[in-house]
Amino acid sequence: MPEIKIGDRLVGDDYPTYVIAEIGVNHNGILNYALRLIDAAVDAGADAVKFQKRNLKNLYPEKYLQNANIGEKNLNYLLPILQQVELSDEDYYRLVEYCRDKEITFLCSAFDEDSADFVDSLGVPAFKTASADLINLPLFEHLIKKRKPIIASTGMSRWDEVVTTVEFLKERQTEFALLHCNSAYPASFGDINLRFMDRLREFGVPVGYSGHERGIAVSTVASALG
């Protein structure tokens, strides 16, 4: 059966569900909040916590960084938040140390190549890519060179886009897993369609679920479905 290795854990159909607690930017840029969220993940029995790292200068034109109001509506809302919640590089090193002390795996999504290099320097055992980057093949190419497993979310993607990225990764003999995802915030229960995980399994790689819905019921069912 297909499997990948994240740290000292094998992840795949024949193994217990690997639970990643998404902290993301919910720390609001405050290190102490981030540490408390790690504590909550440990208390809940999660296997890993995941943060996010962006180099905003690489992702957005300078004019939008100076004044997000001149961009489209969703940029007006999102960019100021991302600017406010950035942690310092020193904070990330503190988080890694704290996770090590708490015996929980530190993971971090990388949204650009510079961030991927930084995340790699933190010693992550695997890389996570966001749904919005599923067809960002230059980013995948950059990550592949680091020779670590990749966990790729598939929210918002057409089937042909999933096929394109899967073929790209397989051609390069990359270890990877796919996460089914509905990228609405929050996702409506009626739109989640957990059976789509069965279709992703046709690629012969480990499959998981990235839950954006309220509560834990759907993720619990996803685990029960393998």
C-alpha positions as CSV (number, residue, x, y, z in Angstrom):
1,M,0.0,0.0,0.0
2,P,1.2,3.6,-0.6
3,E,2.8,5.4,2.3
4,I,5.0,8.3,3.1
5,K,7.2,9.0,6.1
6,I,6.8,12.1,8.2
7,G,9.5,12.2,10.8
8,D,9.3,8.8,12.6
9,R,5.7,8.1,11.5
10,L,4.6,6.1,8.5
11,V,1.4,7.6,7.0
12,G,-0.9,5.6,4.7
13,D,-3.8,3.2,4.5
14,D,-2.4,0.6,6.9
15,Y,-1.5,3.1,9.7
16,P,-3.4,5.2,12.2
17,T,-4.8,8.5,11.0
18,Y,-2.1,11.2,11.1
19,V,-3.7,14.3,12.7
20,I,-2.4,17.7,11.9
21,A,-3.7,20.6,13.9
22,E,-3.9,23.7,11.7
23,I,-2.7,26.8,13.6
24,G,-2.1,28.7,10.4
25,V,-2.2,32.5,11.3
26,N,-4.7,32.1,14.1
27,H,-2.1,33.2,16.6
28,N,-2.8,36.8,15.3
29,G,1.0,37.4,15.2
30,I,1.4,37.0,18.9
31,L,4.0,34.4,19.9
32,N,2.3,33.6,23.3
33,Y,-0.9,32.8,21.5
34,A,0.9,30.5,19.1
35,L,2.5,28.6,22.1
36,R,-0.9,28.2,23.7
37,L,-2.3,26.8,20.5
38,I,0.5,24.3,20.4
39,D,-0.4,23.3,24.0
40,A,-4.1,22.8,22.9
41,A,-3.0,20.6,20.0
42,V,-0.8,18.5,22.4
43,D,-3.7,18.1,24.8
44,A,-6.0,17.0,22.0
45,G,-3.6,14.3,20.9
46,A,-2.6,15.7,17.5
47,D,0.5,14.3,15.8
48,A,1.6,17.6,14.4
49,V,0.9,21.3,14.3
50,K,1.1,23.4,11.1
51,F,1.8,27.1,10.7
52,Q,2.1,29.2,7.5
53,K,5.0,31.2,6.1
54,R,4.8,33.8,3.4
55,N,7.2,36.4,1.9
56,L,4.6,39.0,1.1
57,K,7.0,40.9,-1.1
58,N,7.3,37.9,-3.3
59,L,3.6,37.3,-3.5
60,Y,2.1,40.8,-3.9
61,P,3.1,43.9,-5.9
62,E,4.6,46.7,-3.8
63,K,1.7,49.0,-4.6
64,Y,-0.8,46.6,-2.9
65,L,1.5,46.2,0.1
66,Q,1.5,50.0,0.4
67,N,-2.2,50.3,-0.1
68,A,-4.4,47.2,-0.3
69,N,-7.5,49.3,-1.0
70,I,-6.5,49.8,-4.6
71,G,-6.7,46.0,-5.2
72,E,-9.7,43.8,-5.7
73,K,-12.2,43.2,-2.9
74,N,-10.8,40.0,-1.4
75,L,-7.3,41.6,-1.4
76,N,-8.6,44.6,0.5
77,Y,-9.7,42.2,3.2
78,L,-6.9,39.6,3.2
79,L,-3.7,41.4,2.7
80,P,-3.9,43.8,5.8
81,I,-4.6,40.7,7.9
82,L,-1.6,38.9,6.6
83,Q,0.6,41.9,7.2
84,Q,-0.6,42.1,10.8
85,V,-0.2,38.5,11.7
86,E,3.3,37.8,10.5
87,L,5.6,36.2,13.0
88,S,9.3,37.0,13.0
89,D,11.9,34.5,11.9
90,E,13.1,34.3,15.6
91,D,9.5,33.4,16.6
92,Y,9.5,30.4,14.2
93,Y,12.7,29.1,15.7
94,R,11.1,29.4,19.2
95,L,8.1,27.5,18.0
96,V,10.2,24.7,16.6
97,E,12.0,24.4,19.9
98,Y,8.7,24.5,21.8
99,C,7.3,21.7,19.7
100,R,10.4,19.7,20.2
101,D,10.0,20.1,24.0
102,K,6.3,19.1,23.8
103,E,7.1,16.1,21.5
104,I,4.8,17.2,18.7
105,T,5.9,17.6,15.1
106,F,6.3,21.1,13.6
107,L,5.0,21.6,10.1
108,C,4.6,24.8,8.1
109,S,3.0,25.6,4.7
110,A,5.3,27.5,2.4
111,F,3.7,29.9,-0.1
112,D,6.8,30.9,-2.1
113,E,10.3,29.8,-2.8
114,D,12.0,32.0,-0.2
115,S,9.6,30.8,2.5
116,A,10.2,27.2,1.4
117,D,13.9,27.7,2.0
118,F,13.3,29.2,5.4
119,V,10.8,26.4,6.4
120,D,13.4,23.9,5.2
121,S,16.0,25.5,7.5
122,L,13.6,24.9,10.4
123,G,14.0,21.2,9.9
124,V,10.5,20.2,8.9
125,P,10.1,16.5,8.0
126,A,7.7,17.3,5.1
127,F,6.3,20.2,3.1
128,K,2.7,21.3,2.9
129,T,1.3,23.2,-0.1
130,A,-2.0,25.2,-0.1
131,S,-4.9,24.4,-2.4
132,A,-4.3,27.7,-4.2
133,D,-0.8,26.4,-5.2
134,L,-1.9,23.0,-6.6
135,I,-0.8,24.0,-10.1
136,N,2.1,26.2,-9.0
137,L,4.6,23.8,-10.6
138,P,7.6,26.1,-10.1
139,L,7.0,26.0,-6.4
140,F,6.7,22.2,-6.5
141,E,9.9,22.0,-8.5
142,H,11.7,24.0,-5.9
143,L,10.3,21.8,-3.1
144,I,11.1,18.5,-4.9
145,K,14.8,19.4,-4.9
146,K,14.8,19.3,-1.1
147,R,13.9,15.6,-1.1
148,K,11.2,15.6,1.5
149,P,7.6,14.3,1.2
150,I,5.0,16.8,0.1
151,I,1.4,17.1,1.3
152,A,-0.7,18.8,-1.4
153,S,-4.3,20.1,-0.8
154,T,-6.7,20.0,-3.8
155,G,-9.4,22.5,-2.9
156,M,-10.8,24.6,-5.7
157,S,-9.1,22.5,-8.4
158,R,-10.5,20.9,-11.5
159,W,-9.8,17.2,-12.0
160,D,-7.5,17.9,-14.9
161,E,-5.5,20.2,-12.7
162,V,-5.1,17.4,-10.1
163,V,-4.0,15.0,-12.8
164,T,-1.4,17.5,-14.1
165,T,0.2,17.9,-10.7
166,V,0.1,14.2,-9.9
167,E,1.8,13.4,-13.1
168,F,4.4,16.2,-12.5
169,L,5.2,14.8,-9.1
170,K,5.3,11.1,-10.2
171,E,7.6,11.9,-13.1
172,R,10.0,13.3,-10.6
173,Q,9.6,10.3,-8.3
174,T,8.5,12.5,-5.4
175,E,6.9,11.1,-2.2
176,F,3.6,12.9,-1.8
177,A,0.1,12.7,-0.4
178,L,-3.1,14.3,-1.5
179,L,-5.7,16.0,0.7
180,H,-9.3,16.3,-0.4
181,C,-10.5,19.8,0.6
182,N,-13.5,22.1,0.2
183,S,-12.0,25.6,0.4
184,A,-15.1,27.5,1.6
185,Y,-14.7,29.1,5.1
186,P,-16.6,27.5,6.7
187,A,-17.4,24.6,4.3
188,S,-21.1,23.6,4.2
189,F,-21.6,20.0,5.3
190,G,-23.7,19.3,2.2
191,D,-20.8,20.3,-0.1
192,I,-18.0,18.4,1.4
193,N,-18.3,15.1,-0.5
194,L,-15.9,12.9,1.5
195,R,-16.3,10.1,-1.1
196,F,-14.0,12.2,-3.4
197,M,-11.2,10.7,-1.3
198,D,-11.9,7.4,-3.1
199,R,-11.3,9.0,-6.4
200,L,-8.0,10.5,-5.2
201,R,-6.9,7.0,-4.1
202,E,-6.9,6.0,-7.8
203,F,-3.5,7.7,-8.0
204,G,-2.0,5.2,-5.6
205,V,-0.8,7.7,-3.1
206,P,-1.8,8.3,0.5
207,V,-5.0,10.4,0.8
208,G,-6.3,12.6,3.6
209,Y,-8.7,15.3,4.3
210,S,-8.3,19.0,5.0
211,G,-11.3,20.2,7.0
212,H,-12.6,23.8,6.8
213,E,-16.0,23.1,8.3
214,R,-17.2,23.8,11.8
215,G,-16.6,21.2,14.5
216,I,-14.8,17.8,14.3
217,A,-17.6,15.5,13.1
218,V,-16.6,15.5,9.4
219,S,-13.0,15.0,10.1
220,T,-13.9,12.1,12.4
221,V,-15.9,10.5,9.5
222,A,-13.0,11.1,7.1
223,S,-10.7,9.2,9.5
224,A,-13.3,6.4,9.7
225,L,-13.3,6.3,5.9
226,G,-9.5,5.7,5.9
